[in-house]
Amino acid sequence: MLTGSGLGVVTAAAIAALSSEVVFHPLDTMITRMQCKDYKTVYKHSNGSLRRALFTGLYQGFGPTVISGIPASAAFFATYEVSKTSFERAQRAGYLPGVPKSIFHAISSATAELVSCAILNPAEVLKQNAQVSQQSANSPKGGPSTSLEMLKHFYKQPSALWSGYWMLVAGQLPSICLTFCLYESFKESLYEKQPQFADTTMGQIKASVSCAGVAGGCASWFFVPIHVVKTRMRLALGDEMRPRSSVDKVGLGTAEIHSSLRVRPGALAVARDLFAREGIPGFFRGSQLTCIAAIVCSAMYIGSYEGVKLCMGTTDLLLV
């Protein structure tokens, strides 16, 4: 059962997830489209100029992201706070002497991210396939949403919604660990050099926002290649699971048609194909926008969480 402090952490995490996603989702949609294999044909003209399609429907896939993002965020921060607090209490009690705090932050954030990714991955698969779907432009008004249409493609194989989980973990976990290690280190250093930031709630919020933004931006660039491969895996799976047209089905037997639904493109296969088609630059597609988005999202996400937590008077997560 959660105490008042625990409820405060969950509330702060939910508000942080919602506020950051409202701002981040349009940027994320553009990044996904830039990283998809059809970017040069669907979203660019032959002369190199960008098509209007790149900038339309930027909130496609927003629904499943919010629905899963709130519990994923709550699970992340609850796990992180419990783990970090446990380590700090153990060290104060004389255990784990001499272990740097950065190790505690890395282990706590890694554990929290494993839990969060398991909740978030299905929505990420639906979201990214919805973001590149052209259905919304061709559907009549009042028709089903793009997200619901994507869900229909996956309902026969719900396990496919966890496609790319380990790539999500591989891309998110090192980045999250680095972000939180840098964030906690930057904030502690700022408080030491300018203690006035730690004296007021507003000062602590400003410190959290600025340190989180810098930490997120620094960490994001290194993991762009993993993010690109992960995106290609999910979009490839979505393409395979969409029904074939009558023309595509000509000459295919029932077994062959059903076998296409079980295709799970592997990370190495996707990476090899990406390298063969686009070389090293292909792995850094959208890196500038990714870093900008990471700065904004980290500042809003962690800043909102810390701000709400401070305003609610929550300092530790206690479970009883």
C-alpha positions as CSV (number, residue, x, y, z in Angstrom):
1,M,0.0,0.0,0.0
2,L,1.3,3.5,-0.9
3,T,1.7,6.1,1.8
4,G,1.1,9.8,1.1
5,S,4.7,10.1,-0.1
6,G,4.2,7.1,-2.5
7,L,1.0,8.7,-3.8
8,G,2.9,11.9,-4.4
9,V,5.6,10.2,-6.4
10,V,2.9,8.4,-8.6
11,T,1.0,11.6,-9.1
12,A,4.2,13.5,-10.0
13,A,5.2,10.8,-12.5
14,A,1.8,10.8,-14.1
15,I,1.8,14.6,-14.6
16,A,5.4,14.5,-15.9
17,A,4.5,11.8,-18.4
18,L,1.4,13.6,-19.7
19,S,3.0,17.1,-20.0
20,S,6.2,15.9,-21.6
21,E,4.4,13.7,-24.1
22,V,2.2,16.5,-25.3
23,V,5.3,18.5,-26.3
24,F,7.5,15.6,-27.3
25,H,5.1,13.5,-29.4
26,P,5.1,15.7,-32.5
27,L,8.9,15.8,-32.5
28,D,9.0,12.0,-32.0
29,T,6.6,11.5,-35.0
30,M,8.9,13.5,-37.2
31,I,11.9,11.6,-36.0
32,T,10.2,8.3,-36.7
33,R,9.3,9.4,-40.2
34,M,12.9,10.6,-40.8
35,Q,14.2,7.2,-39.7
36,C,11.8,5.0,-41.6
37,K,13.1,3.3,-44.8
38,D,10.6,5.2,-47.0
39,Y,11.7,8.6,-45.8
40,K,13.3,9.6,-49.2
41,T,10.3,8.5,-51.2
42,V,7.3,9.3,-49.0
43,Y,8.5,12.4,-47.1
44,K,10.9,14.0,-49.6
45,H,10.5,15.3,-53.2
46,S,13.0,14.2,-55.9
47,N,14.6,17.6,-55.6
48,G,15.4,17.1,-51.9
49,S,12.7,19.4,-50.5
50,L,10.4,18.1,-47.8
51,R,6.9,16.9,-48.5
52,R,3.9,18.2,-46.5
53,A,3.2,14.7,-45.3
54,L,6.2,15.0,-43.0
55,F,4.5,17.7,-41.0
56,T,0.8,16.5,-41.0
57,G,-0.8,14.2,-38.4
58,L,1.9,14.7,-35.9
59,Y,-0.3,13.4,-33.1
60,Q,-0.9,10.1,-34.8
61,G,-0.4,7.3,-32.2
62,F,-0.7,9.7,-29.3
63,G,-3.5,7.7,-27.6
64,P,-1.7,4.4,-26.8
65,T,1.4,6.4,-25.8
66,V,-0.4,8.3,-23.1
67,I,-2.4,5.3,-21.9
68,S,0.7,3.3,-21.3
69,G,3.1,6.2,-20.7
70,I,1.4,7.2,-17.4
71,P,1.7,3.8,-15.7
72,A,5.1,3.2,-17.2
73,S,6.3,6.6,-15.8
74,A,4.8,5.8,-12.4
75,A,6.4,2.4,-12.4
76,F,9.8,3.9,-13.4
77,F,9.9,6.6,-10.7
78,A,8.4,4.4,-8.0
79,T,11.1,1.7,-8.7
80,Y,13.8,4.4,-9.0
81,E,13.0,6.1,-5.7
82,V,12.6,2.9,-3.8
83,S,15.9,1.5,-5.1
84,K,17.9,4.8,-4.7
85,T,16.5,5.4,-1.2
86,S,17.3,1.8,-0.1
87,F,20.9,2.2,-1.3
88,E,21.4,5.5,0.4
89,R,19.9,4.1,3.7
90,A,22.2,1.1,3.5
91,Q,25.2,3.3,3.0
92,R,24.2,5.5,6.0
93,A,23.8,2.4,8.1
94,G,27.4,1.4,7.4
95,Y,26.9,-0.9,4.5
96,L,28.4,-0.5,1.0
97,P,31.2,1.9,2.3
98,G,33.0,3.9,-0.4
99,V,30.6,3.0,-3.2
100,P,30.0,6.1,-5.4
101,K,26.5,7.5,-5.5
102,S,26.6,7.3,-9.3
103,I,26.6,3.5,-9.0
104,F,23.4,3.6,-7.0
105,H,21.8,5.9,-9.5
106,A,22.9,3.7,-12.4
107,I,21.5,0.5,-10.9
108,S,18.3,2.2,-9.7
109,S,17.6,3.7,-13.1
110,A,18.4,0.5,-14.9
111,T,16.1,-1.5,-12.8
112,A,13.4,1.1,-13.2
113,E,13.8,1.2,-16.9
114,L,13.4,-2.6,-17.3
115,V,10.1,-2.4,-15.6
116,S,9.0,0.7,-17.5
117,C,9.9,-0.7,-20.9
118,A,7.8,-3.8,-20.4
119,I,4.8,-1.6,-19.9
120,L,5.7,0.9,-22.6
121,N,6.8,-1.3,-25.5
122,P,3.3,-2.3,-26.9
123,A,2.3,1.3,-27.1
124,E,5.6,2.2,-28.8
125,V,4.9,-0.5,-31.5
126,L,1.4,0.8,-32.1
127,K,2.5,4.5,-32.0
128,Q,5.4,4.2,-34.5
129,N,3.3,2.2,-37.0
130,A,0.5,4.8,-36.6
131,Q,3.0,7.7,-37.1
132,V,3.9,6.5,-40.6
133,S,0.4,5.3,-41.6
134,Q,-1.1,7.1,-44.5
135,Q,-4.6,5.9,-43.6
136,S,-5.6,9.0,-41.8
137,A,-5.2,11.1,-44.9
138,N,-7.4,8.7,-46.9
139,S,-10.0,7.8,-44.3
140,P,-13.5,9.5,-44.2
141,K,-14.3,11.7,-41.3
142,G,-15.6,9.9,-38.3
143,G,-13.7,6.7,-39.3
144,P,-11.7,4.7,-36.7
145,S,-8.5,6.3,-35.4
146,T,-5.2,5.3,-36.8
147,S,-4.2,3.8,-33.5
148,L,-7.3,1.6,-33.4
149,E,-6.5,0.5,-37.0
150,M,-3.0,-0.4,-35.9
151,L,-4.4,-2.4,-33.0
152,K,-6.5,-4.5,-35.3
153,H,-3.4,-5.5,-37.3
154,F,-1.8,-6.9,-34.1
155,Y,-4.8,-8.4,-32.3
156,K,-4.2,-11.9,-33.7
157,Q,-0.6,-11.9,-32.4
158,P,-0.6,-9.8,-29.2
159,S,2.9,-11.1,-28.4
160,A,4.1,-9.1,-31.5
161,L,3.4,-5.9,-29.5
162,W,6.6,-6.7,-27.5
163,S,8.7,-6.8,-30.7
164,G,11.8,-4.8,-30.3
165,Y,11.6,-4.9,-26.4
166,W,15.3,-5.8,-26.0
167,M,16.2,-3.2,-28.6
168,L,14.1,-0.7,-26.6
169,V,16.0,-1.8,-23.5
170,A,19.3,-1.6,-25.4
171,G,18.5,1.9,-26.6
172,Q,16.8,3.2,-23.5
173,L,18.7,1.6,-20.6
174,P,22.2,2.9,-21.3
175,S,20.8,6.3,-22.2
176,I,18.6,6.5,-19.1
177,C,21.4,5.3,-16.8
178,L,23.7,8.0,-18.3
179,T,21.0,10.6,-18.2
180,F,20.2,10.0,-14.5
181,C,23.9,9.7,-13.5
182,L,24.7,13.0,-15.2
183,Y,21.5,14.6,-13.9
184,E,22.2,13.7,-10.3
185,S,25.9,14.6,-10.7
186,F,25.1,18.0,-12.3
187,K,22.5,18.8,-9.7
188,E,24.7,17.9,-6.8
189,S,27.6,20.0,-8.3
190,L,25.3,22.9,-8.9
191,Y,24.1,22.9,-5.3
192,E,27.7,22.8,-4.1
193,K,28.8,25.7,-6.3
194,Q,25.6,27.7,-5.9
195,P,23.8,26.7,-2.7
196,Q,21.1,29.3,-3.2
197,F,19.4,26.9,-5.7
198,A,18.8,24.4,-2.9
199,D,17.3,26.9,-0.5
200,T,13.9,27.4,-2.2
201,T,11.4,25.2,-4.0
202,M,11.6,27.3,-7.1
203,G,15.4,27.2,-7.1
204,Q,15.3,23.4,-6.9
205,I,12.9,23.2,-9.8
206,K,15.1,25.5,-11.9
207,A,18.1,23.3,-11.1
208,S,16.2,20.1,-12.0
209,V,15.0,21.5,-15.3
210,S,18.4,22.8,-16.4
211,C,20.4,19.8,-15.2
212,A,17.9,17.4,-16.7
213,G,17.9,19.1,-20.1
214,V,21.7,19.1,-20.4
215,A,22.0,15.5,-19.2
216,G,19.3,14.3,-21.6
217,G,20.9,16.1,-24.6
218,C,24.4,14.8,-23.8
219,A,23.2,11.2,-23.4
220,S,20.9,11.0,-26.4
221,W,23.3,11.4,-29.3
222,F,25.3,8.3,-28.5
223,F,22.3,6.0,-28.8
224,V,20.8,7.3,-32.0
225,P,21.9,4.3,-34.1
226,I,20.1,1.9,-31.7
227,H,17.0,4.0,-31.9
228,V,17.1,3.9,-35.7
229,V,17.4,0.1,-35.8
230,K,14.7,-0.2,-33.2
231,T,12.4,2.0,-35.3
232,R,13.1,0.1,-38.5
233,M,12.3,-3.2,-36.7
234,R,8.9,-2.1,-35.5
235,L,7.9,-0.5,-38.8
236,A,9.0,-3.6,-40.7
237,L,6.9,-5.8,-38.4
238,G,3.9,-3.5,-38.9
239,D,4.3,-3.7,-42.7
240,E,4.4,-7.5,-42.5
241,M,1.3,-7.7,-40.3
242,R,-0.9,-5.4,-42.5
243,P,-3.2,-7.4,-44.8
244,R,-1.9,-8.0,-48.3
245,S,-3.9,-6.5,-51.1
246,S,-5.7,-8.9,-53.5
247,V,-2.9,-8.3,-56.1
248,D,-0.2,-9.2,-53.5
249,K,-2.0,-12.4,-52.6
250,V,-2.2,-13.7,-56.2
251,G,-0.2,-16.9,-56.4
252,L,0.2,-17.3,-52.6
253,G,-1.2,-20.2,-50.7
254,T,-3.0,-19.9,-47.4
255,A,0.1,-21.2,-45.5
256,E,2.3,-18.6,-47.2
257,I,-0.1,-15.8,-46.4
258,H,-0.2,-16.8,-42.7
259,S,3.5,-17.3,-42.6
260,S,4.0,-13.6,-43.4
261,L,2.3,-12.7,-40.1
262,R,5.0,-14.4,-38.2
263,V,8.0,-12.5,-39.7
264,R,10.1,-10.9,-36.9
265,P,12.9,-8.9,-38.4
266,G,16.0,-9.3,-36.2
267,A,18.2,-6.4,-35.1
268,L,21.3,-7.6,-37.0
269,A,19.4,-8.2,-40.2
270,V,17.8,-4.7,-40.0
271,A,21.2,-3.1,-39.2
272,R,22.9,-4.9,-42.1
273,D,20.1,-3.8,-44.5
274,L,20.4,-0.2,-43.2
275,F,24.1,-0.2,-43.7
276,A,23.9,-1.7,-47.2
277,R,21.3,0.9,-48.3
278,E,22.5,4.1,-46.5
279,G,25.9,3.4,-45.0
280,I,27.0,4.9,-41.6
281,P,25.0,8.2,-42.1
282,G,21.8,6.1,-42.1
283,F,22.4,5.1,-38.5
284,F,22.4,8.8,-37.5
285,R,19.2,9.8,-39.4
286,G,17.4,12.5,-37.4
287,S,20.2,12.8,-34.8
288,Q,20.0,16.6,-34.5
289,L,16.2,16.6,-34.0
290,T,16.7,13.6,-31.6
291,C,19.1,15.6,-29.4
292,I,16.8,18.7,-29.5
293,A,13.9,16.6,-28.5
294,A,15.9,14.9,-25.7
295,I,16.8,18.2,-24.2
296,V,13.2,19.5,-24.3
297,C,11.7,16.2,-23.1
298,S,14.2,15.5,-20.3
299,A,13.9,19.0,-19.0
300,M,10.1,18.8,-19.0
301,Y,9.9,15.1,-17.9
302,I,12.3,15.2,-15.0
303,G,11.7,18.8,-14.2
304,S,7.9,18.3,-14.0
305,Y,8.3,15.2,-11.9
306,E,10.7,17.0,-9.4
307,G,8.5,20.1,-9.4
308,V,5.3,18.4,-8.6
309,K,7.0,16.2,-6.0
310,L,8.5,19.2,-4.3
311,C,5.2,21.1,-4.4
312,M,3.4,18.2,-2.8
313,G,6.1,17.9,-0.1
314,T,7.2,14.5,-1.2
315,T,10.8,13.7,-0.6
316,D,11.0,9.9,-0.3
317,L,8.9,7.0,-1.5
318,L,7.9,4.8,1.4
319,L,6.0,1.5,1.1
320,V,4.2,0.0,4.0
